[in-house]
Amino acid sequence: MTEPAEFNPDETPSVVLAGKAWPIPKVLGWRALSRCRAELLDLTRRLNAAIKATAGSADETDDERQVRHTTAMDEVFNGLSNEDYDRLVVGPMLAALQALHRGLTRDEFEAWELTEFERQLAWLAVRGQSGLFVTGKGDPDPGEASGTSRIPS
């Protein structure tokens, strides 16, 4: 069984999957990124469209905005077919994990007992660490989430 690589939690982003903290490279190398770039962009477009379709009011609080964004994100993730979920969510997560854990196989990864929340947070961490996106001011982009993912400041 593959174990997480050693890492400094103050310097290296990580996600908790199957009860263990797994480091995610700050910027994916080209090999890992080329395996999941199109998928990260595709799912991000879907998330952005869902968030824009649920526009809030001008007096919306930050908490209300976060709930609206989380609800839109859940609807997108839950609405994916099994094939799209495997391609758009699992593929990028596995590519990022294998960048630091070359012995991790798809069969081993798929045997982990993961909640949907863990998968979503892991995908968001991988997306955020891909180097593909820059967040502007205003509404947070779908890559921002709190929970068991750890991205150092």
Secondary structure, DSSP 8 states (H G I E B T S, - for coil): --------TTTS-EEEETTEEEE--SS--HHHHHHHHHHHHHHHHHHHHHHHHT---TT--HHHHHHHHHHHHHHHHHHS-HHHHIIIIIHHHHHHHHHH-TT--HHHHHHS---HHHHHHHHHHHHHHSS-----SSS--TT---SS-B---
